[in-house]
Amino acid sequence: MHILLTIFLLLLPPIALADGLPDLGDLSQVDFSPALEQRTGDMIMRDIRLYEPGYIDDPEINGYLNRLGLRLLAKSNAPRQDFDFFALRDPSLNAFAMPGGYIGVHTGLITATHSESELASVLAHEISHVTQHHLARQISSQAQGQLPMLLALAVAILASRSNSDLAQGALMTGQAASIQHQLNYSRDFEREADRLGLQLLEDAGFDVRAMVDFFERLQKYGRLYESNAPGYLRTHPLTSERIADMANRIHARPYRQVTDSLEYQLVRSKLRASEGSPQDAVTEFSTQIREHKYSNEIAARYGLAAALLRTQDYSKAEQEIARLRTLKASSPMIESLAADLRKKQHDLPAALKLLRAARTHYPQERSIAYSLADTLLTANQATEALQFVQDDLQDYPHDARMFGLLARTYAVLGNPLQQHRAQAEAYALQGQLLPAIEQLQLAQKLGDHDYFEQSKVDARLRELKQQHAEEMKETKGK
Ligand SMILES: [Zn+2]
């Protein structure tokens, strides 16, 4: 709900304030061009990263969701567009699509799925809302006449923006609830997302029955807790009719046995291991293993090891990781966990050895690259870290997190000019232009550097200021 409202805050200024107060008669003409959708989505995502406490900044989990999304899109002839999948820590069963191809999935939904095909079916449904521009179409068709109220609410919330309690209060009002209602997708859009989602699922080789199975379970769950139905049911009205439609479509499909990827199993274990009290998590995985009640032993032992790290029971965690080795488990997530354990045990050389080997084995795994850079810095090997981070940025020049690590490296090396420059790029890549500009101004003030470096700072500062001015012009009207 919080996020849906944010969508309005961000959608409103460019539309409503572009020419002062809007002419309501023209609102139906408002065209959500793909460029406007993208910019809106970028802004919302920036806010989620900054202010949403549930946002999980975990390259393993988000990396997995993105790979799963790519698997769904690889064989489809859906219009080409960029997607960005991310997880929010929230026990409710929900997923949502935002303008610009940003798709959020609640952790509760990920852990509630029984198979990777079930998770894929939810992503496929959301992807279809995006490719069909349902959100933009919904707003264009329904916001008419609601605009003065929306504007008033937007202003109230903007005013209380820095105070999240106040914003939450505003969200509780009936007005907000009614806006939320407006944003619920129409049944036609739901049916279209189901139909196209099923197609994506089938083309990508997943089990199409999973969509029906999962939605049936969701519906049952919704009946049980009627007043507190899972969020997914509220934003995507699920009817028996929809489920019957889907069941009809897959009726003639042959049964297809699809094996879950190890990564799917590990991600679910990682989420479960990080929730609730550490001791409860240990007990849950221990019981699963003792009673052989797991779908995958590697994932259960990985979960136990991760939970044991939380209870600081390092020797037992070590035993579990040793067992994982005997099971011939191969995954960058396991190597990361093994390295984390060594770091907790203050054995940095062993952690580095694991991470270097993992880097060779999984050269494209971003979480390993981040962890290696971070561990080199912790081990006071800043010169080596600098070499590594610079090489990596050659291949990933738009990686904000790696620029953050570059800034940290320069800080350790006592080079504030390059530190501010790197930090500026980290901010700029996340769409935070003002903090980026501030970093470059700090670099300028240092003043005692050679002309060449200083002029690079000046040039980049001019660029970012211009970019910022253009952004302001777009949102504040011409
Ligand atoms: Zn939907």
Boltz pocket constraint, residues with backbone or C-beta under 6 A from the ligand:
constraints:
  - pocket:
      binder: B
      contacts: [[A, 125], [A, 129], [A, 185], [A, 189], [A, 190], [A, 193], [A, 235], [A, 236]]
      max_distance: 6.0
